[in-house]
Structures are given as C-alpha cells and as structure tokens.
Amino acid sequence: MIERITRETGIKLKLVIAPSIPKFEAELYKATPDFAFMNPYQAAIAMKSSGYLPMLRDKKPLNGILVVRKDSPYKKLKDLNGQIIGFPAPNAFAASLYMRAKLTEENSLQFTAKYLNNHNLVFKHILLGHVAAGGTVNSALNDEPQDVRDQLTILYQTPDAASHPIAAHSRVPENIRKSVINALLGMQQDVEGRAMLKDARLPNLVDANYVSDYQPIEKLNIQKYVVAE
C-alpha cells in the first residue's frame, strides 16, 4: 500500500511498525510519525495531545466481543464473576480497554485480566481452559479456522464505536494530506487495491471526522483502565 501511494503521488513514505502498542503510543504522543493508523481511543488522545487529524476509516463500526467455549458453564456475564479473562493487550481499544470498562462499570463484574499479546493466543487459552473467557473483535474471530470458530460463542458485545482511522499530523501540508487520501480512496476502484485494503481491514473507506467519530470516546471514562508499559 505504501509503495503504491508513493508511486501514484510522488510522496515518499516509509513504513514503520512498532514492536508493541505502548511503544507505538509513545511515538504517537510525541508526534513522531507524519501519518499513523491508530485505534479509536488513540485517535481521541492524539488529536488533543499531539495534533493528529483523522482522515479516513472503515465504514463498519468497531465492536469488542467477549467469547467463551460453547460447552463452558459460563452462559451469562455474571457467571464470569471472579474468573480469569484473557485479552490481547491492555490498551487494545475494543477488545480490552473498552471491554474491561464496560464489564466493570456497567456490569459490576470482578475478574482477573490476563494479557496474552495477540488475539490468536486469546482463543487458544479459551479452548485450553486457561481462561474462562476472552476479549477480542469480530474480524479476529473471523480470521480463525472454522474448527476454532465452531467451538466458541459470543457472550457479550460492546456498543458501536467508529473504527480505526488513518490520521495525519497537522504539520503535514493540506495538499499532501489530500493526495494521500485520494490515493487511498482510489484503491477502491481496482481489484489489486481492494485486496490491499481488505488485508489492512479497511475494505470500505469513508471520511473520518474527529468531532463525530472520536470526540465521544473522551466521555467513556476509560482512561483509568489504560495500563502503562
């Protein structure tokens, strides 16, 4: 995707992949990257602290889901009281941060959080019985083999939130931001581009707006659930 955008716009972009979410956030909040692909909570914080402007996001809303084994004794949320629940990372927005806030604040659930580094390990720990349930997202569940999905069921889902935006720092000139936006939107017009966007989980790009999409996240009272590295 980066190579294609560079080829079509003449704007030289370098892809940098952080080794962890906390390290990504450290660079983001220092305003190191010119462009960044971030989760909704990071978008809300980065706009205020670092001046990032959301440009595009996927049309489909983002939801966290809490899954259990189909044959487990946990049929309702209250059944998980006092149990161990797995999460991919502390500050993954829908799968962990928003999920833990909702389970605690609105459902009065007491549980031990176990952070397992990625979604795949969350599913494995559930199936092996190492955790009672796990926080994840639909896209991650859909990526699993059918035999894994057949053994799991969704017990709870968080409310809709705007999905991860591609954002630009405010120092990036408007004409460059528009060129990148147009290149990304143009990828929806051909088979190769659509395949790239699907792999990046951005199959249906739409404009992202800070006020309507990400500012409401500031009111969710989830800051206290953020875990520092």
Secondary structure, 3 states (H helix, E strand, C coil): CHHHHHHHHCCCCCCCCCCCHHHHHHHHHCCCCCEEECCHHHHHHHHHHHCEEEEEEECCCECEEEEEECCCCCCCHHHHCCCEEEECCCCCHHHHHHHHHHHHHCCCCCCEEEECCCHHHHHHHHHHCCCCEEEEEHHHHHHCCHHHHCCEEEEEECCCECCCEEEEECCCCHHHHHHHHHHHHHHHHCHHHHHHHHHCCCCCEEECCHHHHHHHHHHCCCHHHCCCC
